[in-house]
Amino acid sequence: MKFSPLWFSSIFLCASLCCSVEDDFDYDYYQFEIDNLIFIDENETSFTLGDTIWINTEIPAELTDVMGDSYNLNTLTEQTELSYHTLTLYERTGFVNPAVISLSESEIIVEEGLVNLSNEFITVNPIFNGSVYSSRFGVVLNSTGEYYFASFYDTNKNEIYLDSNNNTQVYIETTINESNSNNQYEFLVE
């Protein structure tokens, strides 16, 4: 028996019409805009070689979204304990573009939350401690120069995401406290 291409194609056409379509995931999406959730201890901007700059993130469990509605993050995310955002350390150079600084594990001190390094990314994972999502870590300053922390894409906002197990996406736009208009926290190491 010889199979024609038309007969062979009709098998797939029939199968696609007879099989039920799988449901697409329907995500609930929540967006918040809250400034200054990321901050440096005492807003310090001048350091000595070998000092440690301490970076903190505190996200309250109760937030108001861009429409003015209040939400509890634990309820939205079914009590997830993990959130994340990225930072990058830049050094100002004599050129137009700053240099991206890659840090090593030995230059990071984690006191609360989790911190992971991946090339130029510093991924910060504030963990829910009962009232806020919180992280605190330090970067040992091993070189002199003019530096700044900013989002990886060097945009005027940092983006914080909360993981959930219930098809809910939570996104928070924030800034670094006392940063410039480009959301760059500038500091000097001498």
C-alpha positions as CSV (number, residue, x, y, z in Angstrom):
1,M,0.0,0.0,0.0
2,K,1.3,3.4,-1.0
3,F,0.7,6.4,1.3
4,S,0.1,9.7,-0.3
5,P,1.3,13.0,1.3
6,L,-2.4,14.2,1.4
7,W,-3.5,11.1,3.4
8,F,-0.5,11.4,5.8
9,S,-1.2,15.1,6.4
10,S,-4.9,14.4,7.1
11,I,-3.9,12.2,10.0
12,F,-2.2,15.2,11.7
13,L,-5.1,17.5,10.8
14,C,-7.6,15.1,12.3
15,A,-5.5,14.6,15.5
16,S,-5.2,18.4,15.9
17,L,-9.0,18.9,15.6
18,C,-9.9,16.0,17.8
19,C,-7.5,16.7,20.7
20,S,-8.5,19.2,23.3
21,V,-6.6,22.4,23.6
22,E,-4.6,22.7,26.8
23,D,-5.4,25.6,29.0
24,D,-3.0,28.5,28.9
25,F,-1.8,29.7,32.3
26,D,-3.7,32.7,33.4
27,Y,-1.4,34.8,35.6
28,D,-2.5,37.4,38.1
29,Y,-0.2,40.3,37.7
30,Y,0.4,42.9,40.4
31,Q,2.6,46.0,40.0
32,F,3.9,48.3,42.7
33,E,5.9,51.5,42.5
34,I,7.6,52.2,45.8
35,D,10.8,54.3,46.1
36,N,13.8,53.7,48.4
37,L,13.3,50.0,49.2
38,I,17.1,49.6,48.6
39,F,19.4,51.7,50.8
40,I,23.0,52.0,51.9
41,D,23.8,52.2,55.6
42,E,23.8,55.8,56.8
43,N,23.7,56.9,53.1
44,E,27.5,57.0,53.3
45,T,29.3,58.2,50.1
46,S,32.9,58.4,51.2
47,F,35.0,55.3,52.0
48,T,38.6,54.3,52.7
49,L,40.2,51.4,50.8
50,G,39.3,48.2,52.6
51,D,36.0,49.5,54.0
52,T,32.8,47.7,53.5
53,I,29.7,49.3,52.0
54,W,26.5,47.8,53.4
55,I,23.5,47.4,51.0
56,N,20.0,46.7,52.4
57,T,16.6,45.9,50.9
58,E,13.4,46.0,53.0
59,I,10.1,45.3,51.3
60,P,7.0,45.6,53.6
61,A,4.5,42.8,53.5
62,E,1.7,45.3,53.0
63,L,1.9,47.3,49.8
64,T,-0.4,49.7,47.8
65,D,-0.4,49.2,44.0
66,V,-0.4,51.8,41.3
67,M,-4.2,51.8,41.4
68,G,-4.4,52.6,45.1
69,D,-5.4,49.1,46.2
70,S,-3.7,47.5,49.3
71,Y,-2.4,44.0,49.2
72,N,-0.6,41.6,51.5
73,L,2.3,40.0,49.7
74,N,2.1,36.8,51.7
75,T,-1.5,36.4,50.6
76,L,-0.8,37.2,47.0
77,T,2.1,34.8,46.7
78,E,0.8,32.1,49.0
79,Q,3.4,32.9,51.6
80,T,6.5,32.8,49.4
81,E,9.6,33.6,51.3
82,L,11.7,34.6,48.4
83,S,12.0,37.7,46.3
84,Y,14.9,38.9,44.1
85,H,16.4,41.8,42.3
86,T,19.8,42.5,40.7
87,L,22.4,45.2,41.2
88,T,25.6,46.0,39.4
89,L,28.7,47.8,40.6
90,Y,30.1,50.3,38.1
91,E,33.3,52.3,38.2
92,R,33.4,55.7,36.5
93,T,36.3,56.0,34.0
94,G,37.6,58.7,31.8
95,F,35.4,57.3,29.0
96,V,31.7,57.8,28.3
97,N,30.8,54.4,29.5
98,P,31.6,53.2,33.0
99,A,33.4,49.9,33.7
100,V,31.2,47.1,35.0
101,I,32.9,45.6,38.1
102,S,32.7,41.8,38.6
103,L,32.9,40.8,42.2
104,S,34.2,37.6,43.8
105,E,32.7,35.7,46.7
106,S,35.5,36.9,48.9
107,E,34.4,40.5,48.5
108,I,30.8,39.8,49.6
109,I,29.6,39.5,53.2
110,V,26.0,38.3,53.6
111,E,24.3,39.0,56.9
112,E,20.6,38.5,55.9
113,G,19.0,37.0,52.8
114,L,20.9,35.4,50.0
115,V,23.3,36.9,47.5
116,N,24.6,35.3,44.3
117,L,27.2,36.5,41.9
118,S,27.1,35.9,38.2
119,N,29.7,37.9,36.2
120,E,28.5,41.5,36.6
121,F,25.2,40.6,38.3
122,I,24.7,40.8,42.0
123,T,21.4,38.9,42.5
124,V,19.9,39.8,45.9
125,N,17.3,37.6,47.5
126,P,15.5,39.3,50.4
127,I,13.8,36.7,52.6
128,F,10.6,37.1,54.5
129,N,11.4,37.3,58.2
130,G,7.8,37.6,59.6
131,S,7.1,41.3,58.8
132,V,9.3,42.3,55.8
133,Y,11.3,40.8,53.0
134,S,14.8,41.8,54.0
135,S,18.4,41.4,52.9
136,R,21.7,42.9,54.1
137,F,25.0,42.4,52.5
138,G,28.4,44.1,52.3
139,V,30.9,44.7,49.6
140,V,34.5,45.0,50.6
141,L,36.0,47.9,48.7
142,N,39.4,46.7,47.4
143,S,40.2,49.5,44.9
144,T,40.1,53.3,44.9
145,G,38.0,55.2,42.5
146,E,34.5,56.7,41.8
147,Y,31.8,54.0,41.9
148,Y,28.1,53.6,41.8
149,F,25.5,50.9,42.3
150,A,22.6,50.7,39.9
151,S,20.3,48.2,38.2
152,F,22.1,46.0,35.7
153,Y,20.6,47.8,32.7
154,D,21.6,51.2,34.4
155,T,18.0,52.4,34.2
156,N,16.3,54.8,36.6
157,K,14.4,52.0,38.4
158,N,15.3,48.7,40.1
159,E,13.0,45.8,39.6
160,I,12.1,43.5,42.4
161,Y,10.2,40.2,41.7
162,L,8.4,37.9,44.1
163,D,8.2,34.2,43.3
164,S,4.9,32.4,43.9
165,N,3.4,29.0,43.5
166,N,0.0,30.2,42.4
167,N,0.5,31.7,39.0
168,T,0.8,35.2,40.5
169,Q,3.4,37.6,39.3
170,V,4.4,40.4,41.6
171,Y,6.7,43.2,40.3
172,I,7.9,46.2,42.3
173,E,9.7,49.2,40.8
174,T,11.9,50.9,43.3
175,T,14.9,53.1,43.6
176,I,18.0,53.2,45.7
177,N,17.6,55.7,48.6
178,E,19.7,58.9,48.1
179,S,20.6,57.9,44.5
180,N,20.9,60.5,41.7
181,S,18.1,61.1,39.1
182,N,19.4,58.1,37.1
183,N,19.0,55.8,40.2
184,Q,22.8,55.5,40.6
185,Y,24.1,55.4,44.2
186,E,27.4,57.2,43.8
187,F,30.3,56.8,46.3
188,L,34.1,57.4,46.4
189,V,36.8,55.1,47.7
190,E,40.1,56.7,48.6
